[in-house]
Structures are given as C-alpha cells and as structure tokens.
Amino acid sequence: MTYKILFLDIDGTILQPNHSIEDSTKQAVLQVQAQGIETFLATGRPVHEIKEIGDELKISSFIGYNGALALYNGKQIFAEPMKEQTVHRLLEVAKKKQHEMVLYTDNANYFTSLAPPSVTEFIKAFRLRNNKVYQQDKANQVLGMTIIMNGENDQYSYSLEDGIHFSQVNVDGMRHCFDIIRNQVNKGVGIQLLLKELNIEKEQAIAFGDGMNDKEMLQAVGEGFAMGNAHEDLFQYADHKTTSVTDSGVYNGLKFLGLIKE
C-alpha cells in the first residue's frame, strides 16, 4: 500500500504527560515526511494554541476544534462554527449546574470565568495562553467547547440535544472535563472532507489517537492506531493497538506499516 497522509492527535498521542515529545516520535514524523506523506495534527485543541507544536514537528497542516476547522499548509479548507442556539443552551445548563466552560474561537479561548481553581488547573494542564472572559457577542464564532465539571459522572446530569455528545478528556487530572462533539462535525468528518479535497483514498490514510474524540478519526482512515494508553473504549474502533505515548507508540505503529527504517 502507498500511504499518502498521516493524522496525529496531540495529547496522549504525541505529547507526553510532561508536555514533551519523544525523540522517536520526531524521528518517525521526519521519516514519513521525507517519503512525501502529508502530515496533519488532528486535535480538540484550538489551532491558535498548537502552532509551536507544529513548528517542532515541521507540520503546518491542522484539524482543530475536534474537526470544526482545517488548515492545509496554512490555507483554510473549511470552518464550521457551532449553532448560536446550541451555545446559549449549553451555557445556561452549565450555569445552573455551576460548571465552568471554555468556548474556543479561531483566535482565543473564552472562559465563563477565569477565577475558579478548576479553570486555573485546566489552563495550566493545556498551557493555554490566549484566555479571555466569554462575552455573548462571541456566540456565533464558537468552533468548539469544553465543560469543566465537578466530577467524572456529572455528564449524566445533562440532557443533550440530538446531534451532539460528550467526549471525556483523556488526560490525567482532567477526566472531569468533557468536549462537546457534534455528530456531523468531528475529526472523522473533517478527515473525509480533506481526503476528498486532496484526492486521497481512505485506504491511503493513517491516524493515531488515544481519546474517545478520536473514535471517528480512526474509522475514517485505512489504518487507525489506538495508543497503548488510550481510553479503554477506543480500542474497538481501531485497526491496530500500538504502544503508549511514553513508549514510542507512533514510531512503533509506523514501523509496523513498514514506513520506518531503523
């Protein structure tokens, strides 16, 4: 098989708990790029917060906000903001339940409040920099949302409208946080649009992920790898299981496909 494109999640896939990237991962990415394989970072994070990670890996193409926006070599391919009514409805419910929320636009992270310790911890965990207090006039610009709940089971107290669901953040210390995922706007749908745009077949695409927001992504490619440290429910959606993010998971997966030369 001739592979033409590679999609890499960030947290728990290329980024270790200490926020560093293994040398083996860097080597693996360089080797596939040298073979002409297009490489994307595909993440729930906002694109404006991941450029430095891209620079470190010499990657300038991104799927961000869990599939709501895609850039190919700096050029925007698509952007799908959330419906204003959905944003308002979720904000109302979160306020009643005393949950904090972060709403991502294409240039900032808007928090319902910057004061609570839970927000401080969230910002520190993901090293977010462009943080502001949310204002209602941003409701039509929201590309993605994360709810910072009080406990891992608080998600069950929400009644979500059709077409959206929660995805638990698969990062230690942040499992009480849940991304809002749209059924028709996610990493998998984003990849399908990109493959069509770039005229690449599904079978020629590879993806690595570790969280449940990677479920659709792994199903949208020909070779989907779940990291060894992945959420236990993700493995059923992957074609392969590789080693963990701290044990050369990306390197070993690409080696399995014959794309790495030692």
C-alpha positions, -999 to 999 in steps of 0.1 A, spaced: 0 0 0 12 35 -8 3 58 21 -2 95 14 -14 111 46 -10 108 83 -32 123 111 -18 126 146 -38 135 177 -18 156 202 -25 150 239 -17 114 249 -6 106 213 24 127 205 25 148 236 36 130 268 22 139 303 52 162 309 43 181 277 74 168 258 76 149 225 97 117 224 127 118 201 114 86 184 81 104 175 101 133 160 122 108 140 91 90 128 74 121 116 106 132 98 109 99 80 73 98 68 75 134 56 107 126 37 86 100 18 62 127 7 34 117 32 13 147 42 12 151 80 -16 168 100 -21 174 137 -57 165 144 -68 177 178 -96 190 200 -73 219 208 -77 253 192 -54 258 162 -41 291 176 -26 272 206 -8 245 187 14 263 162 45 258 184 39 220 185 36 221 147 68 241 143 86 215 165 75 187 141 77 208 110 39 204 105 18 233 91 -15 215 84 -41 211 111 -75 198 120 -86 217 152 -115 221 175 -124 184 171 -129 187 134 -145 222 131 -117 238 113 -89 226 89 -58 242 75 -37 227 48 -2 243 47 -17 275 63 -47 277 39 -82 273 55 -101 244 39 -132 246 60 -147 261 92 -179 250 109 -189 272 139 -215 258 163 -251 270 162 -257 300 184 -288 284 200 -267 254 210 -240 275 225 -266 295 245 -284 264 257 -253 247 269 -241 278 287 -275 280 305 -273 244 317 -237 247 328 -245 279 348 -273 261 366 -250 232 375 -222 256 385 -199 241 359 -173 263 341 -169 262 304 -144 272 278 -155 283 243 -129 283 215 -129 307 186 -103 309 159 -82 333 179 -90 330 217 -102 307 245 -132 323 262 -139 310 297 -171 316 316 -148 328 345 -111 329 349 -112 329 387 -121 293 398 -92 269 407 -106 244 382 -101 269 354 -66 277 365 -58 239 365 -73 235 331 -53 264 316 -21 250 333 -27 214 321 -30 225 284 -7 255 286 -34 278 271 -22 314 266 -49 335 249 -75 333 276 -104 358 280 -137 360 297 -166 350 275 -189 376 260 -223 369 244 -213 385 211 -189 356 205 -216 330 203 -216 329 165 -179 324 164 -176 293 187 -158 264 170 -157 241 200 -165 239 237 -153 221 268 -172 218 300 -153 217 332 -175 196 355 -171 189 392 -168 151 388 -164 124 361 -201 114 365 -216 149 362 -221 143 324 -251 121 331 -270 151 346 -271 167 311 -298 161 285 -281 168 253 -299 177 221 -298 154 192 -267 156 171 -242 163 199 -225 142 226 -198 144 253 -163 131 249 -143 127 281 -109 144 280 -83 116 282 -57 134 303 -48 125 339 -63 151 362 -87 164 335 -112 135 333 -139 156 348 -137 177 316 -158 169 286 -155 181 250 -188 188 231 -187 168 199 -211 173 170 -221 141 152 -216 158 118 -186 179 128 -158 158 142 -123 147 134 -136 119 112 -159 141 91 -130 166 88 -107 139 75 -133 128 50 -136 163 36 -98 167 35 -93 133 17 -118 144 -9 -102 178 -13 -67 163 -17 -79 134 -38 -66 107 -14 -83 74 -8 -93 63 27 -70 33 24 -40 56 19 -46 74 52 -32 66 87 -43 80 121 -31 77 157 -53 87 187 -60 79 223 -93 96 233 -129 90 225 -129 122 204 -106 101 181 -132 74 175 -145 89 142 -110 97 131 -98 61 134 -128 49 115 -122 75 87 -88 61 77 -75 29 63 -50 23 92 -63 35 126 -40 31 156 -51 34 192 -22 42 216 -14 18 244 -26 44 269 -59 50 250 -93 52 267 -104 16 271 -135 21 249 -114 33 219 -97 1 211 -128 -14 194 -127 14 168 -91 9 159 -75 -14 133 -43 -17 155 -31 -11 190 4 3 194 25 11 225 19 41 247 28 77 242 58 72 265 70 41 247 74 51 211 37 45 202 37 65 169 72 52 159 62 15 165 29 19 146 46 34 116 73 8 118 46 -19 117 34 -4 84 69 -6 70 73 32 69 102 34 94 138 25 86 160 20 117 
